[in-house]
Amino acid sequence: MTMFLICAYALKNLDLLLYSVVFIVFFRSVLSEIVVMKIIGKNFIKEFIIELILTVAFIFITVKVDGLVKGFVIYTVILCAYLIYEYFNKIIKLFKKDKSLDEEK
């Protein structure tokens, strides 16, 4: 909380405030995932790396892209590309399962 106050009032730098908020949210997310990982006994290193890439992409888009709509569209495309890449096999299996149900009727 103190870091946010320093960025907002003392330094009067909104970019630094944005970076600090995103970094804190990312840090807390990673910390909670590590705790959950220890409890359930699984390794999520790949997910940490992907989360870091998406966070960096979000920061880059907010700084470099003019306009909220353009930034939203670009980040949505990146997120959809990740979801398609990650869940492509599950999506294909779901459609195959759906077709087999239609053939049984």
C-alpha positions as CSV (number, residue, x, y, z in Angstrom):
1,M,0.0,0.0,0.0
2,T,2.9,2.4,0.8
3,M,4.4,1.8,-2.6
4,F,1.1,2.9,-4.3
5,L,1.0,6.1,-2.2
6,I,4.6,6.9,-3.1
7,C,4.0,6.3,-6.8
8,A,0.7,8.3,-6.9
9,Y,1.4,11.2,-4.6
10,A,5.2,11.6,-4.1
11,L,6.4,10.7,-7.5
12,K,3.2,11.7,-9.4
13,N,3.9,9.0,-11.9
14,L,0.9,7.0,-13.2
15,D,3.0,4.6,-15.3
16,L,5.0,3.6,-12.3
17,L,1.8,3.2,-10.3
18,L,0.4,0.9,-13.0
19,Y,3.5,-1.2,-13.0
20,S,3.5,-1.5,-9.3
21,V,-0.1,-2.5,-9.1
22,V,0.3,-5.1,-11.8
23,F,3.5,-6.4,-10.2
24,I,1.9,-6.7,-6.8
25,V,-1.1,-8.6,-8.2
26,F,1.3,-10.9,-10.2
27,F,3.5,-11.4,-7.1
28,R,0.5,-12.3,-4.9
29,S,-0.9,-14.6,-7.5
30,V,2.4,-16.5,-7.9
31,L,2.8,-16.7,-4.1
32,S,-0.7,-18.2,-3.7
33,E,-0.1,-20.6,-6.5
34,I,3.1,-21.8,-4.9
35,V,1.2,-22.4,-1.6
36,V,-1.5,-24.3,-3.5
37,M,1.2,-26.2,-5.4
38,K,2.8,-27.4,-2.2
39,I,-0.5,-28.4,-0.7
40,I,-1.7,-30.5,-3.7
41,G,1.7,-31.7,-4.8
42,K,1.8,-30.6,-8.4
43,N,4.2,-28.5,-10.4
44,F,2.9,-25.5,-12.3
45,I,6.1,-23.9,-13.6
46,K,4.8,-23.7,-17.2
47,E,1.7,-21.8,-15.9
48,F,4.0,-19.3,-14.1
49,I,5.9,-18.6,-17.3
50,I,2.7,-18.1,-19.3
51,E,1.3,-15.9,-16.5
52,L,4.5,-13.8,-16.6
53,I,4.3,-13.5,-20.4
54,L,0.6,-12.4,-20.3
55,T,1.4,-9.9,-17.6
56,V,4.3,-8.4,-19.6
57,A,2.1,-8.3,-22.7
58,F,-0.6,-6.5,-20.7
59,I,1.9,-3.9,-19.5
60,F,3.4,-3.4,-22.9
61,I,-0.1,-3.0,-24.5
62,T,-1.2,-0.5,-21.9
63,V,1.9,1.6,-22.4
64,K,2.4,1.4,-26.2
65,V,-1.1,1.2,-27.7
66,D,-3.2,4.3,-28.1
67,G,-6.9,3.8,-27.3
68,L,-8.6,1.5,-24.9
69,V,-10.5,-0.4,-27.7
70,K,-7.3,-1.2,-29.6
71,G,-5.6,-2.4,-26.4
72,F,-8.6,-4.5,-25.5
73,V,-8.7,-6.1,-28.9
74,I,-5.0,-6.9,-29.0
75,Y,-4.9,-8.4,-25.5
76,T,-8.1,-10.4,-26.2
77,V,-6.5,-11.8,-29.4
78,I,-3.3,-12.7,-27.3
79,L,-5.5,-14.4,-24.6
80,C,-7.6,-16.3,-27.2
81,A,-4.5,-17.5,-29.0
82,Y,-3.2,-18.8,-25.7
83,L,-6.5,-20.5,-24.8
84,I,-6.7,-22.1,-28.2
85,Y,-3.1,-23.3,-28.0
86,E,-3.5,-24.6,-24.5
87,Y,-6.9,-26.3,-24.9
88,F,-6.9,-27.2,-28.7
89,N,-6.9,-31.0,-28.1
90,K,-9.7,-30.8,-25.5
91,I,-11.7,-28.7,-27.9
92,I,-11.2,-31.2,-30.7
93,K,-12.2,-34.1,-28.4
94,L,-15.3,-32.2,-27.3
95,F,-16.4,-31.7,-30.9
96,K,-15.7,-35.3,-31.8
97,K,-17.7,-36.4,-28.7
98,D,-20.6,-34.1,-29.8
99,K,-20.6,-35.6,-33.3
100,S,-20.7,-39.1,-32.0
101,L,-23.7,-38.2,-29.8
102,D,-25.5,-36.8,-32.9
103,E,-24.8,-40.0,-34.9
104,E,-26.4,-42.2,-32.1
105,K,-29.7,-40.3,-32.4
